[in-house]
Amino acid sequence: MDSVDIEVLRTAEGWRKSGHRVALGTIVKTWGSAPRPIGAMVAIRDDGQIVGSVSGGCVEDDLVDKVREKFASAKSPELVTYGITNAEATRWGLPCGGTLQLVLEPLKDESKIPELLERVQGQQLVKRRLDMGSGRATLEPGRWQDVLEFDGRVLSSVHGPRWRLVLIGGGQLTRYLAEMARMLDYHVVVVDPREEYADSWDLPSVPINRGMPDDVVRELQLDGHSALVALTHDPKLDDLALMEGLKSAAFYVGAIGSKKNNDARRERLKEFDVSAEEIARLRGPVGLYIGSKTPPEIAVAILAEMTAVRHGVSEPSWAAKPKQRFDASACEVKET
């Protein structure tokens, strides 16, 4: 599965290989209520075809005109700004006086897009440094804490899986969760030492780790860009992983199962070297309540909660849990 920026880059390189000139736009700065975040990308072909978005449609038509006029055949990147004044922001349809600044670069061999795509396909995190004077790009290993940087001379952007998701268990739900998570820029690690699950795992893009969950979680050294979800319903596997995950800096640690099962799990964790503060971090039953019943729906609920936690959003009112609801993953009625 492709993340949004990789889809843009792959399409742009495909156009270039077919003989078209292509310009790549990347947002490097925003002020006010700009509709798209820093790092958002758009690729524009010399005949006006476009993929991606930097404004939700506000300035794309003007960018197409610029590319048709000169940028596709330009020799070096240029800086383009929209919405400096309130009047200009209104003209471009930017909300509340918002302003966005983007680098528009003509793609060529020196852009190193094929090499970038190859590394990202191999689950590598890559930093791309674009020299504004020459249009040449260099690639180097990225770090989890890297962010887009632009000083007027060099644009440093980061591509590949920015977040890590560790899934304990190789069952059907794990497969859906892994596939969807990769679309959200997660590097996914699946851990399951059980032969019957490892032998039937059929997702080539996400290899299965046969190690014991607690050993693997310790080795991964989960940081603030990491999440852990236990999915086996087997305390011997889930609890071991959770013990290590709750002691780590992971931004999200959760376990599937009913409220009753998770309450019992919390009691078990008290018997080990896990503090009350660490146990309080455990999210279980995992996922926002959206009436999920099938494995894909449950995966959506889990990723929705993870996304909310990542962005510091508390649980929305529409997702408030009723006094009693059915947990399809645990096959029992749970009291909440």
N, C-alpha and C positions, 0 to 999 in steps of 0.2 A: 504494500500500500504506500502511496505517496503523501508526504506532508504538502502543505500548500506551496511553500517556497520551492521545494524540489520539483513539484509539478510544473511550476513556472519556468524553472531553469531547464528542465528536460524538454519542455515544449519549445522553448527558445532555441536550444541547441539543435533540435530536430529541424526547425525552420532554417537555421543557418546552414546545416548540412545539405538541405535541399536547394540551396542557391539563393536564399533570401538574405537581405540585410535586416538586422534585428537590433533594437535598442532595449536595454534593460534599465528600468527605473527602480530605485530603492529609497524609501523614506529615511532620512537621516536626522530630521529634527521636526518637532511640532510645537505649536503654541496654542493655548486655548482648547477649544472643543474640536480638534481635528478628528475626522471620522475613522481613521485607520492608524494603527500604532507604528512606532519606529521599527524599521526592518521589513515592513510590508513591501511586496514586490509586484511589478507589472512588466510584462514583455510586450513589445509592439513591433510588428512586422512592417516592412517597407510598403506593403499594400494596405495597411490599416488594420489587419487582424490583431487581436489583443487577447492576452491571457493574464489573469491575476487582477489585482486592484490596489490602488494607493489612496483612493478617496471614496470608494463606494459609488463611483460614477460621476462625481462632481467635476473633476479636471481631466478625466481620461480623453474626452473628445479633443481638448486642446493639445494634450500630449501626442495624440495621433497626428494632428496637423503638424506639430513640430517635427516629429519623426519623418513624415512624408517630405517636409521641406528640406531638412538638413541633417538631423541627428543620426539617421541610419547610416549615412556616408561620412559622418564626422570622424576625425582621427583620434580624439581624446574625449574623456567624460566632461560633463559640464554640470553646474549646480543650477537648479531651477526652483524658484520660490513662488508659491501661490498664497494670496490672501494677506499681504502685508498690512493693508488698511481694511477698515470695516467695509468700505465700499467694494474693494476687490474681493473680500471674503464673500460678500453678498453676490457678486458677479459670478464667482465660481461655485456658489451653492454651499460654501463651507459654513457650518453652524456656529452661531454665537461668536463671530469674529475670529474663528479658528484660522490658523496658518500652518502650512506644511512646506517643508523643504526637502527636495529629493535630488539624488545624483542620477543623471541620465547618461548611461555609457553605451557606446556602440560595441557590440560583441564581435570579437575576432579571435584568431588562434591564441593570441597572448592573454586572452581572458581566462584561460584554463578551466572552462566550464566542464568539458568531458572528464578531466582528471578529478575535479570536484565531485561530480556525480558518481564516479567510480568509488571514491573513498566513502562517500555517504552511503552508497549502496552496501558497503561493507561494514555498516554500523559505526563508522568513525565520526568523531566530532572534529570539524575542520574550521580553521580560521582562514579566511580569504582576505588578503590585503591588496587593495586596488590603488595604484599610483595615479593620481588625477592628472599629472602632467603627461605621462606617456601612455596611459591606458593599460599598462602591463599589470598582471595580477600574480601574486605568489601565494602558495598554500603552505600551511603549517598545522601541526596538531592543535586542536582547540582544547580549552579547559571548561569544566562545568560552570565556572563563575564568569566566563567571558561574556561580554555584551557588545552590541554594535557601538563603534567609536568612529568619529569623523572630526578631523582637525582642519579641514580645508585642503589638505594636501594628500592625505591617505584615508581611504575608507576601509575600516576593518569590520567584516561581518562574519558571523558564526553560523555554520550550517551543520545539519545532522541532528541526531537525537539529543536535545537539550535536557531532557528529564529521564529518569530511570524508574521503571516499574518492575518490582520483583513479585512474581506470582507463585504461591506455594500450591502445588497440585497441577496435574496435567489432564484434567477432565474436560468435558465439553464446554462448560462455562469459561474455563481458562482460554480456550481457543478463540472464542468470540471476543473476550476481553483483550487478549493479546493483539488481535487484528485491529480492533478499534483503537487501541492505545497507540499503535504505530502510526496511525493517521493523525494523532495529536502530538507527534514528535517525541514519543517515549522510546527509549531503548529498553526493550522488554527482556527480562530474564525469567525463565520458567524453571522451577526446581521441583523434582519429584524422583525420589530414589526407588519407587515401586516399579518393578519390572512390567507389570501388566499395563501401566499407564505410559511408561516411557516407550515401550515397544509399539504402542498404537498411536503415538504422537505423530501427526502428519502435517505440521506447519514448518516447511523448510526454512522460511525466513526467520524463525525464532527457534533455535536449537534448545533442547531440554538438557538441564544440568542434573546429573544423577547423584550428586552429593547430598549429604544430610543437610536439611534446611538451616539449622543453626550455624553449621560450619560455613555454608555458602554466604549467609547474611553477614557473618563476621568478616569474611574475606572481601566482600563488596564494599565495606566501610560506607554505609549509607549516609548521605549528607542531606542538606536542605533541598536538593533537587531530586530526592528519591522518595518513592512510595513503596509500601509493602502491603499485599493483600493475601490473607490465608484462605484457601478455598477447598481444603481436603475433607473437612469435618472430622479429621483424625487428630485427636489431641497430641498424639506422639509426634506428629509432624507440625501441625499448626502452632501449638504452644511453644515448641522449641524455637521456631522462627520468630514468633511474636516477642518472646523474651529478649531476643537480640535486637529486633526492630524497635521496640519501645525504649531501649537504652540508647539508640542512635539519634542522629539529628534529622531523620526522615520527617518530611512535612506531613505525611499521612501514613497511618498504620491501622489496618482494619481486618476484620474477620467475618466470614459469612456465617449464617446460622440464626436461630431465633434469639429473642431476648433472653429466654430461659437458658439456652445453651451458652450465650455470651456472659450471662451473670455467673454461671458455673465456671466458665473459663477465667473470669476475673478472680474468683475465689481460689482457683488452682494457682494462678500466677502469684498470689500473695504468699504461697508456700515456698516460693523460690526467691532469688535475689532480684526482685522487681519492686520498686518503691510504689507507694500509693499515687504519687504524682505521675509516675511513668504509666501505671495501669490506667489512670484517668485519661490518658491520651488515646487509648484504644477505641476505635470506632467499630461498634458492633451492636445491633445488626448493621452490616455495612451497606452503604448506598442510600440515596434519597428515596423516600417513599413516593413512587409514581404508579403504584399498582402493578409492578412487574411480575410476570408469571413465567415467561419463557427465558431460556438462557441469554438470547440477545438483549431482551428487555432488561434483565438483571444487570448485564454488562453496561448498558446505557446508564442505569441508575448509579452504579459504582463510579463510573467515569464522571458523571455529573457532579457527584459529591466531591470527588477529587479536584475537579476544576474549580468548584466553589471555594474549597479550602486554599487552593493555589492562589486565588485572587482575593482572598480575605473576605469572601461574601458569606454571611451567615445563612442558615437554611431559610429559603423563601417561605412565605406564609402558605402558599398553595401546596407546599410539600409537607405541611405539618402532619404528624402521624396521628391517626385516630386511636381511640382507646383500644381497639382490637383490630388486628389486620392479619391477613394470611401471608406467610412467608413461603413462596413457592420453592425457594432453595432449601428450606428445612422441612417442608411438608408437615407443618403443624401450625396451629393457631397460636399467636404470641400475644401476651398481655403487655401493653405499654401504657 
